[in-house]
Amino acid sequence: MPRYELALILKAMQRPETAAALRRTVEALMDRGAVVRDMENLGQRQLPYAMNKHNQKHRQGSYFLIDFYASTSILTGLYDHLQRDVDVVRPTVLKKDTETSQQTCCGSKQ
């Protein structure tokens, strides 16, 4: 299974509501067969621009990164689920490289 990273922006909420939204997101991943490796909280920040989602204007959001393995076939259904969630302002799924490069810097000679 390929490795992915979900960059998730949730609307500004109190801690219990944020935890519930994250729990729903992780459960949606696991229900579709994904294996969640790690989750990182990047904190609440001002959005780079006002975002309209679900008839609300958002100026602040909570940023999270969720690292997971999943089949490519679940991504469309997952993205549709996240678009319908009223607490999610912006979901972005990125494919992560599994191989790390062992090359030396291009400026050094061997």
Contacts in CASP RR format, 6 or more apart in sequence:
PFRMAT RR
TARGET T0000
AUTHOR 0000-0000-0000
METHOD contacts of the structure
MODEL  1
MPRYELALILKAMQRPETAAALRRTVEALMDRGAVVRDMENLGQRQLPYA
MNKHNQKHRQGSYFLIDFYASTSILTGLYDHLQRDVDVVRPTVLKKDTET
SQQTCCGSKQ
1 35 0 8 1.000
1 69 0 8 1.000
1 70 0 8 1.000
1 71 0 8 1.000
2 69 0 8 1.000
2 70 0 8 1.000
2 72 0 8 1.000
2 95 0 8 1.000
2 98 0 8 1.000
3 37 0 8 1.000
3 67 0 8 1.000
3 68 0 8 1.000
3 69 0 8 1.000
3 95 0 8 1.000
3 96 0 8 1.000
3 98 0 8 1.000
4 67 0 8 1.000
4 68 0 8 1.000
4 69 0 8 1.000
4 70 0 8 1.000
4 75 0 8 1.000
4 93 0 8 1.000
4 94 0 8 1.000
4 95 0 8 1.000
4 96 0 8 1.000
5 65 0 8 1.000
5 66 0 8 1.000
5 67 0 8 1.000
5 68 0 8 1.000
5 93 0 8 1.000
5 94 0 8 1.000
5 95 0 8 1.000
5 96 0 8 1.000
6 25 0 8 1.000
6 29 0 8 1.000
6 64 0 8 1.000
6 65 0 8 1.000
6 66 0 8 1.000
6 68 0 8 1.000
6 91 0 8 1.000
6 92 0 8 1.000
6 93 0 8 1.000
6 94 0 8 1.000
7 63 0 8 1.000
7 64 0 8 1.000
7 65 0 8 1.000
7 90 0 8 1.000
7 91 0 8 1.000
7 92 0 8 1.000
7 93 0 8 1.000
7 94 0 8 1.000
8 25 0 8 1.000
8 63 0 8 1.000
8 64 0 8 1.000
8 65 0 8 1.000
8 66 0 8 1.000
8 82 0 8 1.000
8 88 0 8 1.000
8 90 0 8 1.000
8 91 0 8 1.000
8 92 0 8 1.000
9 47 0 8 1.000
9 51 0 8 1.000
9 61 0 8 1.000
9 62 0 8 1.000
9 63 0 8 1.000
9 64 0 8 1.000
9 88 0 8 1.000
9 89 0 8 1.000
9 90 0 8 1.000
9 91 0 8 1.000
10 18 0 8 1.000
10 21 0 8 1.000
10 22 0 8 1.000
10 61 0 8 1.000
10 62 0 8 1.000
10 64 0 8 1.000
10 87 0 8 1.000
10 88 0 8 1.000
10 89 0 8 1.000
11 53 0 8 1.000
11 56 0 8 1.000
11 58 0 8 1.000
11 61 0 8 1.000
11 62 0 8 1.000
11 87 0 8 1.000
11 88 0 8 1.000
11 89 0 8 1.000
12 44 0 8 1.000
12 58 0 8 1.000
12 60 0 8 1.000
12 61 0 8 1.000
12 62 0 8 1.000
13 21 0 8 1.000
13 62 0 8 1.000
13 87 0 8 1.000
17 87 0 8 1.000
18 62 0 8 1.000
21 85 0 8 1.000
21 87 0 8 1.000
21 88 0 8 1.000
22 39 0 8 1.000
22 64 0 8 1.000
24 85 0 8 1.000
24 87 0 8 1.000
25 66 0 8 1.000
25 82 0 8 1.000
25 85 0 8 1.000
25 88 0 8 1.000
26 36 0 8 1.000
26 39 0 8 1.000
26 66 0 8 1.000
28 78 0 8 1.000
28 81 0 8 1.000
28 82 0 8 1.000
29 36 0 8 1.000
29 66 0 8 1.000
29 68 0 8 1.000
29 70 0 8 1.000
29 78 0 8 1.000
30 36 0 8 1.000
32 70 0 8 1.000
32 74 0 8 1.000
32 77 0 8 1.000
32 78 0 8 1.000
33 70 0 8 1.000
33 71 0 8 1.000
33 74 0 8 1.000
34 68 0 8 1.000
34 69 0 8 1.000
34 70 0 8 1.000
34 71 0 8 1.000
34 74 0 8 1.000
34 78 0 8 1.000
35 68 0 8 1.000
35 69 0 8 1.000
35 70 0 8 1.000
36 66 0 8 1.000
36 67 0 8 1.000
36 68 0 8 1.000
37 67 0 8 1.000
37 68 0 8 1.000
37 69 0 8 1.000
38 65 0 8 1.000
38 66 0 8 1.000
38 67 0 8 1.000
39 64 0 8 1.000
39 65 0 8 1.000
39 66 0 8 1.000
39 67 0 8 1.000
40 64 0 8 1.000
40 65 0 8 1.000
40 66 0 8 1.000
40 67 0 8 1.000
41 62 0 8 1.000
41 63 0 8 1.000
41 64 0 8 1.000
42 63 0 8 1.000
42 64 0 8 1.000
42 65 0 8 1.000
43 62 0 8 1.000
43 63 0 8 1.000
44 60 0 8 1.000
44 61 0 8 1.000
44 62 0 8 1.000
44 63 0 8 1.000
45 60 0 8 1.000
45 61 0 8 1.000
45 62 0 8 1.000
45 63 0 8 1.000
46 59 0 8 1.000
46 60 0 8 1.000
47 58 0 8 1.000
47 59 0 8 1.000
47 60 0 8 1.000
47 61 0 8 1.000
47 89 0 8 1.000
50 57 0 8 1.000
50 58 0 8 1.000
50 59 0 8 1.000
51 57 0 8 1.000
51 58 0 8 1.000
51 89 0 8 1.000
51 90 0 8 1.000
52 58 0 8 1.000
53 88 0 8 1.000
53 89 0 8 1.000
53 90 0 8 1.000
54 86 0 8 1.000
58 89 0 8 1.000
61 89 0 8 1.000
67 96 0 8 1.000
70 78 0 8 1.000
75 93 0 8 1.000
78 93 0 8 1.000
79 91 0 8 1.000
79 93 0 8 1.000
82 88 0 8 1.000
82 91 0 8 1.000
83 91 0 8 1.000
104 110 0 8 1.000
END
